[in-house]
Amino acid sequence: KALLRLAGQGAATCHAIVLELYGTGNGPQKDPDFEQAIVEARQHKVVVVVTSQCASGPVLPFVLPRSLSWLLEHGVVPAHDMTTEATCGKLAYLFGKGLAPHQVAAAMSVPLRGEMTPSCSLKDMEKSLKAKTSLKHQVPQGKL
């Protein structure tokens, strides 16, 4: 309910909401209050960014668990491999520069000072991730 209240107040009191979700961007599924809060936040021009609770690894838009795909369809921005702290700092910096919400959302995917891995194509990231972390891939090749 607190998220819904915050989202309903809009950009006059809240410029951004950072959601620290599970793994590669999994969040609550089929939670009407959560979904309504996201929709209201975006309608009120609040930038919503998804980070991961994991100590390392990115929010992966190409993995698309149901919850992340729904979030992306509603204008939520993935934080890629930024920590929650780096995400908050970057948002403060960008809004402090006087950027509009849509400009801040776009700039969240651009490395500014080493806060995130320099962007490569999503296909390259997906290929690299599958090659490095797929258990089925690593076991037959004796890499574990």
PyMOL commands that place a pseudoatom at each C-alpha (Angstrom):
pseudoatom trace, name=CA, resn=LYS, resi=1, chain=A, elem=C, hetatm=0, pos=[0.000, 0.000, 0.000]
pseudoatom trace, name=CA, resn=ALA, resi=2, chain=A, elem=C, hetatm=0, pos=[2.909, 2.398, 0.704]
pseudoatom trace, name=CA, resn=LEU, resi=3, chain=A, elem=C, hetatm=0, pos=[4.206, 1.987, -2.851]
pseudoatom trace, name=CA, resn=LEU, resi=4, chain=A, elem=C, hetatm=0, pos=[0.746, 2.732, -4.205]
pseudoatom trace, name=CA, resn=ARG, resi=5, chain=A, elem=C, hetatm=0, pos=[0.480, 5.882, -2.049]
pseudoatom trace, name=CA, resn=LEU, resi=6, chain=A, elem=C, hetatm=0, pos=[3.941, 7.051, -3.136]
pseudoatom trace, name=CA, resn=ALA, resi=7, chain=A, elem=C, hetatm=0, pos=[3.224, 6.422, -6.821]
pseudoatom trace, name=CA, resn=GLY, resi=8, chain=A, elem=C, hetatm=0, pos=[-0.095, 8.255, -6.597]
pseudoatom trace, name=CA, resn=GLN, resi=9, chain=A, elem=C, hetatm=0, pos=[1.603, 11.447, -5.391]
pseudoatom trace, name=CA, resn=GLY, resi=10, chain=A, elem=C, hetatm=0, pos=[3.590, 11.657, -8.593]
pseudoatom trace, name=CA, resn=ALA, resi=11, chain=A, elem=C, hetatm=0, pos=[6.678, 13.593, -9.561]
pseudoatom trace, name=CA, resn=ALA, resi=12, chain=A, elem=C, hetatm=0, pos=[5.793, 16.573, -7.355]
pseudoatom trace, name=CA, resn=THR, resi=13, chain=A, elem=C, hetatm=0, pos=[7.081, 14.628, -4.338]
pseudoatom trace, name=CA, resn=CYS, resi=14, chain=A, elem=C, hetatm=0, pos=[8.777, 11.600, -5.880]
pseudoatom trace, name=CA, resn=HIS, resi=15, chain=A, elem=C, hetatm=0, pos=[10.992, 11.701, -8.975]
pseudoatom trace, name=CA, resn=ALA, resi=16, chain=A, elem=C, hetatm=0, pos=[11.954, 8.031, -9.019]
pseudoatom trace, name=CA, resn=ILE, resi=17, chain=A, elem=C, hetatm=0, pos=[11.227, 4.673, -7.434]
pseudoatom trace, name=CA, resn=VAL, resi=18, chain=A, elem=C, hetatm=0, pos=[13.932, 1.995, -7.268]
pseudoatom trace, name=CA, resn=LEU, resi=19, chain=A, elem=C, hetatm=0, pos=[12.610, -1.560, -7.012]
pseudoatom trace, name=CA, resn=GLU, resi=20, chain=A, elem=C, hetatm=0, pos=[15.125, -4.059, -5.652]
pseudoatom trace, name=CA, resn=LEU, resi=21, chain=A, elem=C, hetatm=0, pos=[13.785, -7.325, -7.057]
pseudoatom trace, name=CA, resn=TYR, resi=22, chain=A, elem=C, hetatm=0, pos=[14.950, -10.943, -7.088]
pseudoatom trace, name=CA, resn=GLY, resi=23, chain=A, elem=C, hetatm=0, pos=[17.559, -12.438, -9.426]
pseudoatom trace, name=CA, resn=THR, resi=24, chain=A, elem=C, hetatm=0, pos=[17.445, -11.041, -12.932]
pseudoatom trace, name=CA, resn=GLY, resi=25, chain=A, elem=C, hetatm=0, pos=[14.378, -8.900, -12.266]
pseudoatom trace, name=CA, resn=ASN, resi=26, chain=A, elem=C, hetatm=0, pos=[11.710, -11.192, -10.876]
pseudoatom trace, name=CA, resn=GLY, resi=27, chain=A, elem=C, hetatm=0, pos=[9.121, -9.410, -8.805]
pseudoatom trace, name=CA, resn=PRO, resi=28, chain=A, elem=C, hetatm=0, pos=[5.628, -9.947, -7.480]
pseudoatom trace, name=CA, resn=GLN, resi=29, chain=A, elem=C, hetatm=0, pos=[3.417, -11.661, -10.001]
pseudoatom trace, name=CA, resn=LYS, resi=30, chain=A, elem=C, hetatm=0, pos=[-0.263, -10.926, -10.347]
pseudoatom trace, name=CA, resn=ASP, resi=31, chain=A, elem=C, hetatm=0, pos=[-0.278, -8.536, -7.385]
pseudoatom trace, name=CA, resn=PRO, resi=32, chain=A, elem=C, hetatm=0, pos=[-2.907, -5.924, -8.307]
pseudoatom trace, name=CA, resn=ASP, resi=33, chain=A, elem=C, hetatm=0, pos=[-1.624, -3.297, -5.829]
pseudoatom trace, name=CA, resn=PHE, resi=34, chain=A, elem=C, hetatm=0, pos=[1.947, -3.633, -7.109]
pseudoatom trace, name=CA, resn=GLU, resi=35, chain=A, elem=C, hetatm=0, pos=[0.867, -3.426, -10.754]
pseudoatom trace, name=CA, resn=GLN, resi=36, chain=A, elem=C, hetatm=0, pos=[-1.445, -0.473, -10.057]
pseudoatom trace, name=CA, resn=ALA, resi=37, chain=A, elem=C, hetatm=0, pos=[1.408, 1.344, -8.288]
pseudoatom trace, name=CA, resn=ILE, resi=38, chain=A, elem=C, hetatm=0, pos=[3.681, 0.888, -11.321]
pseudoatom trace, name=CA, resn=VAL, resi=39, chain=A, elem=C, hetatm=0, pos=[1.001, 2.087, -13.732]
pseudoatom trace, name=CA, resn=GLU, resi=40, chain=A, elem=C, hetatm=0, pos=[0.227, 5.132, -11.566]
pseudoatom trace, name=CA, resn=ALA, resi=41, chain=A, elem=C, hetatm=0, pos=[3.898, 5.989, -11.121]
pseudoatom trace, name=CA, resn=ARG, resi=42, chain=A, elem=C, hetatm=0, pos=[4.490, 5.935, -14.872]
pseudoatom trace, name=CA, resn=GLN, resi=43, chain=A, elem=C, hetatm=0, pos=[1.313, 7.955, -15.522]
pseudoatom trace, name=CA, resn=HIS, resi=44, chain=A, elem=C, hetatm=0, pos=[2.642, 10.584, -13.110]
pseudoatom trace, name=CA, resn=LYS, resi=45, chain=A, elem=C, hetatm=0, pos=[6.041, 10.686, -14.902]
pseudoatom trace, name=CA, resn=VAL, resi=46, chain=A, elem=C, hetatm=0, pos=[7.877, 8.945, -12.053]
pseudoatom trace, name=CA, resn=VAL, resi=47, chain=A, elem=C, hetatm=0, pos=[10.956, 7.043, -13.285]
pseudoatom trace, name=CA, resn=VAL, resi=48, chain=A, elem=C, hetatm=0, pos=[10.813, 3.432, -12.052]
pseudoatom trace, name=CA, resn=VAL, resi=49, chain=A, elem=C, hetatm=0, pos=[14.074, 1.460, -12.098]
pseudoatom trace, name=CA, resn=VAL, resi=50, chain=A, elem=C, hetatm=0, pos=[14.558, -2.260, -11.398]
pseudoatom trace, name=CA, resn=THR, resi=51, chain=A, elem=C, hetatm=0, pos=[17.713, -3.473, -9.637]
pseudoatom trace, name=CA, resn=SER, resi=52, chain=A, elem=C, hetatm=0, pos=[18.608, -6.924, -8.343]
pseudoatom trace, name=CA, resn=GLN, resi=53, chain=A, elem=C, hetatm=0, pos=[19.063, -8.070, -4.753]
pseudoatom trace, name=CA, resn=CYS, resi=54, chain=A, elem=C, hetatm=0, pos=[21.913, -10.267, -5.976]
pseudoatom trace, name=CA, resn=ALA, resi=55, chain=A, elem=C, hetatm=0, pos=[25.449, -9.198, -5.068]
pseudoatom trace, name=CA, resn=SER, resi=56, chain=A, elem=C, hetatm=0, pos=[26.524, -9.472, -8.692]
pseudoatom trace, name=CA, resn=GLY, resi=57, chain=A, elem=C, hetatm=0, pos=[24.923, -9.900, -12.072]
pseudoatom trace, name=CA, resn=PRO, resi=58, chain=A, elem=C, hetatm=0, pos=[22.623, -7.733, -14.130]
pseudoatom trace, name=CA, resn=VAL, resi=59, chain=A, elem=C, hetatm=0, pos=[18.897, -7.285, -14.459]
pseudoatom trace, name=CA, resn=LEU, resi=60, chain=A, elem=C, hetatm=0, pos=[18.474, -9.057, -17.765]
pseudoatom trace, name=CA, resn=PRO, resi=61, chain=A, elem=C, hetatm=0, pos=[15.743, -7.737, -20.012]
pseudoatom trace, name=CA, resn=PHE, resi=62, chain=A, elem=C, hetatm=0, pos=[16.185, -10.642, -22.444]
pseudoatom trace, name=CA, resn=VAL, resi=63, chain=A, elem=C, hetatm=0, pos=[15.492, -13.328, -19.822]
pseudoatom trace, name=CA, resn=LEU, resi=64, chain=A, elem=C, hetatm=0, pos=[12.017, -11.866, -19.394]
pseudoatom trace, name=CA, resn=PRO, resi=65, chain=A, elem=C, hetatm=0, pos=[10.416, -13.597, -16.476]
pseudoatom trace, name=CA, resn=ARG, resi=66, chain=A, elem=C, hetatm=0, pos=[6.727, -12.732, -16.564]
pseudoatom trace, name=CA, resn=SER, resi=67, chain=A, elem=C, hetatm=0, pos=[7.097, -10.011, -13.952]
pseudoatom trace, name=CA, resn=LEU, resi=68, chain=A, elem=C, hetatm=0, pos=[10.067, -8.306, -15.654]
pseudoatom trace, name=CA, resn=SER, resi=69, chain=A, elem=C, hetatm=0, pos=[8.470, -8.417, -19.094]
pseudoatom trace, name=CA, resn=TRP, resi=70, chain=A, elem=C, hetatm=0, pos=[5.330, -6.817, -17.636]
pseudoatom trace, name=CA, resn=LEU, resi=71, chain=A, elem=C, hetatm=0, pos=[7.447, -4.116, -15.945]
pseudoatom trace, name=CA, resn=LEU, resi=72, chain=A, elem=C, hetatm=0, pos=[9.363, -3.328, -19.146]
pseudoatom trace, name=CA, resn=GLU, resi=73, chain=A, elem=C, hetatm=0, pos=[6.115, -3.112, -21.115]
pseudoatom trace, name=CA, resn=HIS, resi=74, chain=A, elem=C, hetatm=0, pos=[4.982, -0.458, -18.635]
pseudoatom trace, name=CA, resn=GLY, resi=75, chain=A, elem=C, hetatm=0, pos=[8.080, 1.719, -18.988]
pseudoatom trace, name=CA, resn=VAL, resi=76, chain=A, elem=C, hetatm=0, pos=[10.177, 0.462, -16.091]
pseudoatom trace, name=CA, resn=VAL, resi=77, chain=A, elem=C, hetatm=0, pos=[13.925, 0.849, -16.681]
pseudoatom trace, name=CA, resn=PRO, resi=78, chain=A, elem=C, hetatm=0, pos=[16.377, -2.012, -15.959]
pseudoatom trace, name=CA, resn=ALA, resi=79, chain=A, elem=C, hetatm=0, pos=[19.450, -0.993, -13.919]
pseudoatom trace, name=CA, resn=HIS, resi=80, chain=A, elem=C, hetatm=0, pos=[21.568, -3.562, -15.781]
pseudoatom trace, name=CA, resn=ASP, resi=81, chain=A, elem=C, hetatm=0, pos=[24.479, -4.456, -13.456]
pseudoatom trace, name=CA, resn=MET, resi=82, chain=A, elem=C, hetatm=0, pos=[24.409, -1.348, -11.255]
pseudoatom trace, name=CA, resn=THR, resi=83, chain=A, elem=C, hetatm=0, pos=[24.087, -1.844, -7.521]
pseudoatom trace, name=CA, resn=THR, resi=84, chain=A, elem=C, hetatm=0, pos=[21.084, -0.356, -5.790]
pseudoatom trace, name=CA, resn=GLU, resi=85, chain=A, elem=C, hetatm=0, pos=[23.350, 2.311, -4.289]
pseudoatom trace, name=CA, resn=ALA, resi=86, chain=A, elem=C, hetatm=0, pos=[24.829, 3.218, -7.678]
pseudoatom trace, name=CA, resn=THR, resi=87, chain=A, elem=C, hetatm=0, pos=[21.328, 3.359, -9.146]
pseudoatom trace, name=CA, resn=CYS, resi=88, chain=A, elem=C, hetatm=0, pos=[20.149, 5.796, -6.456]
pseudoatom trace, name=CA, resn=GLY, resi=89, chain=A, elem=C, hetatm=0, pos=[23.265, 7.922, -6.830]
pseudoatom trace, name=CA, resn=LYS, resi=90, chain=A, elem=C, hetatm=0, pos=[22.923, 8.058, -10.598]
pseudoatom trace, name=CA, resn=LEU, resi=91, chain=A, elem=C, hetatm=0, pos=[19.254, 9.046, -10.362]
pseudoatom trace, name=CA, resn=ALA, resi=92, chain=A, elem=C, hetatm=0, pos=[20.109, 11.845, -7.924]
pseudoatom trace, name=CA, resn=TYR, resi=93, chain=A, elem=C, hetatm=0, pos=[22.903, 13.067, -10.189]
pseudoatom trace, name=CA, resn=LEU, resi=94, chain=A, elem=C, hetatm=0, pos=[20.744, 13.032, -13.344]
pseudoatom trace, name=CA, resn=PHE, resi=95, chain=A, elem=C, hetatm=0, pos=[17.772, 14.749, -11.716]
pseudoatom trace, name=CA, resn=GLY, resi=96, chain=A, elem=C, hetatm=0, pos=[20.204, 17.237, -10.136]
pseudoatom trace, name=CA, resn=LYS, resi=97, chain=A, elem=C, hetatm=0, pos=[21.329, 18.162, -13.653]
pseudoatom trace, name=CA, resn=GLY, resi=98, chain=A, elem=C, hetatm=0, pos=[17.749, 19.247, -14.375]
pseudoatom trace, name=CA, resn=LEU, resi=99, chain=A, elem=C, hetatm=0, pos=[16.932, 16.456, -16.821]
pseudoatom trace, name=CA, resn=ALA, resi=100, chain=A, elem=C, hetatm=0, pos=[13.319, 15.580, -17.567]
pseudoatom trace, name=CA, resn=PRO, resi=101, chain=A, elem=C, hetatm=0, pos=[12.070, 12.138, -16.447]
pseudoatom trace, name=CA, resn=HIS, resi=102, chain=A, elem=C, hetatm=0, pos=[12.232, 10.687, -19.978]
pseudoatom trace, name=CA, resn=GLN, resi=103, chain=A, elem=C, hetatm=0, pos=[15.841, 11.918, -20.302]
pseudoatom trace, name=CA, resn=VAL, resi=104, chain=A, elem=C, hetatm=0, pos=[16.765, 10.397, -16.945]
pseudoatom trace, name=CA, resn=ALA, resi=105, chain=A, elem=C, hetatm=0, pos=[15.190, 7.070, -17.956]
pseudoatom trace, name=CA, resn=ALA, resi=106, chain=A, elem=C, hetatm=0, pos=[17.203, 7.035, -21.197]
pseudoatom trace, name=CA, resn=ALA, resi=107, chain=A, elem=C, hetatm=0, pos=[20.442, 8.015, -19.427]
pseudoatom trace, name=CA, resn=MET, resi=108, chain=A, elem=C, hetatm=0, pos=[20.140, 5.135, -16.951]
pseudoatom trace, name=CA, resn=SER, resi=109, chain=A, elem=C, hetatm=0, pos=[21.409, 2.765, -19.671]
pseudoatom trace, name=CA, resn=VAL, resi=110, chain=A, elem=C, hetatm=0, pos=[24.510, 4.852, -20.410]
pseudoatom trace, name=CA, resn=PRO, resi=111, chain=A, elem=C, hetatm=0, pos=[27.651, 4.420, -18.265]
pseudoatom trace, name=CA, resn=LEU, resi=112, chain=A, elem=C, hetatm=0, pos=[28.792, 7.768, -16.887]
pseudoatom trace, name=CA, resn=ARG, resi=113, chain=A, elem=C, hetatm=0, pos=[31.589, 7.065, -14.379]
pseudoatom trace, name=CA, resn=GLY, resi=114, chain=A, elem=C, hetatm=0, pos=[32.110, 3.315, -14.218]
pseudoatom trace, name=CA, resn=GLU, resi=115, chain=A, elem=C, hetatm=0, pos=[28.894, 2.592, -12.337]
pseudoatom trace, name=CA, resn=MET, resi=116, chain=A, elem=C, hetatm=0, pos=[27.930, -0.075, -14.850]
pseudoatom trace, name=CA, resn=THR, resi=117, chain=A, elem=C, hetatm=0, pos=[29.564, -2.314, -17.400]
pseudoatom trace, name=CA, resn=PRO, resi=118, chain=A, elem=C, hetatm=0, pos=[29.931, -0.488, -20.710]
pseudoatom trace, name=CA, resn=SER, resi=119, chain=A, elem=C, hetatm=0, pos=[26.970, -1.365, -22.837]
pseudoatom trace, name=CA, resn=CYS, resi=120, chain=A, elem=C, hetatm=0, pos=[27.283, -4.075, -25.412]
pseudoatom trace, name=CA, resn=SER, resi=121, chain=A, elem=C, hetatm=0, pos=[24.407, -5.368, -27.460]
pseudoatom trace, name=CA, resn=LEU, resi=122, chain=A, elem=C, hetatm=0, pos=[21.805, -7.405, -25.621]
pseudoatom trace, name=CA, resn=LYS, resi=123, chain=A, elem=C, hetatm=0, pos=[22.545, -10.324, -27.967]
pseudoatom trace, name=CA, resn=ASP, resi=124, chain=A, elem=C, hetatm=0, pos=[26.226, -10.223, -26.975]
pseudoatom trace, name=CA, resn=MET, resi=125, chain=A, elem=C, hetatm=0, pos=[25.281, -10.072, -23.278]
pseudoatom trace, name=CA, resn=GLU, resi=126, chain=A, elem=C, hetatm=0, pos=[22.904, -12.986, -23.659]
pseudoatom trace, name=CA, resn=LYS, resi=127, chain=A, elem=C, hetatm=0, pos=[25.477, -15.072, -25.530]
pseudoatom trace, name=CA, resn=SER, resi=128, chain=A, elem=C, hetatm=0, pos=[28.161, -14.309, -22.953]
pseudoatom trace, name=CA, resn=LEU, resi=129, chain=A, elem=C, hetatm=0, pos=[25.853, -15.069, -20.041]
pseudoatom trace, name=CA, resn=LYS, resi=130, chain=A, elem=C, hetatm=0, pos=[24.753, -18.394, -21.516]
pseudoatom trace, name=CA, resn=ALA, resi=131, chain=A, elem=C, hetatm=0, pos=[28.357, -19.384, -22.216]
pseudoatom trace, name=CA, resn=LYS, resi=132, chain=A, elem=C, hetatm=0, pos=[29.550, -18.476, -18.709]
pseudoatom trace, name=CA, resn=THR, resi=133, chain=A, elem=C, hetatm=0, pos=[26.705, -19.535, -16.458]
pseudoatom trace, name=CA, resn=SER, resi=134, chain=A, elem=C, hetatm=0, pos=[24.764, -22.321, -18.098]
pseudoatom trace, name=CA, resn=LEU, resi=135, chain=A, elem=C, hetatm=0, pos=[25.156, -25.380, -15.880]
pseudoatom trace, name=CA, resn=LYS, resi=136, chain=A, elem=C, hetatm=0, pos=[24.249, -27.653, -18.790]
pseudoatom trace, name=CA, resn=HIS, resi=137, chain=A, elem=C, hetatm=0, pos=[27.020, -25.993, -20.812]
pseudoatom trace, name=CA, resn=GLN, resi=138, chain=A, elem=C, hetatm=0, pos=[29.666, -26.130, -18.105]
pseudoatom trace, name=CA, resn=VAL, resi=139, chain=A, elem=C, hetatm=0, pos=[29.199, -29.674, -16.803]
pseudoatom trace, name=CA, resn=PRO, resi=140, chain=A, elem=C, hetatm=0, pos=[29.799, -31.497, -20.116]
pseudoatom trace, name=CA, resn=GLN, resi=141, chain=A, elem=C, hetatm=0, pos=[32.874, -29.351, -20.778]
pseudoatom trace, name=CA, resn=GLY, resi=142, chain=A, elem=C, hetatm=0, pos=[34.329, -30.060, -17.339]
pseudoatom trace, name=CA, resn=LYS, resi=143, chain=A, elem=C, hetatm=0, pos=[34.416, -26.379, -16.384]
pseudoatom trace, name=CA, resn=LEU, resi=144, chain=A, elem=C, hetatm=0, pos=[32.939, -26.730, -12.894]
for i in range(1, 144): cmd.bond("trace and resi %d" % i, "trace and resi %d" % (i + 1))
show_as sticks, trace
zoom trace
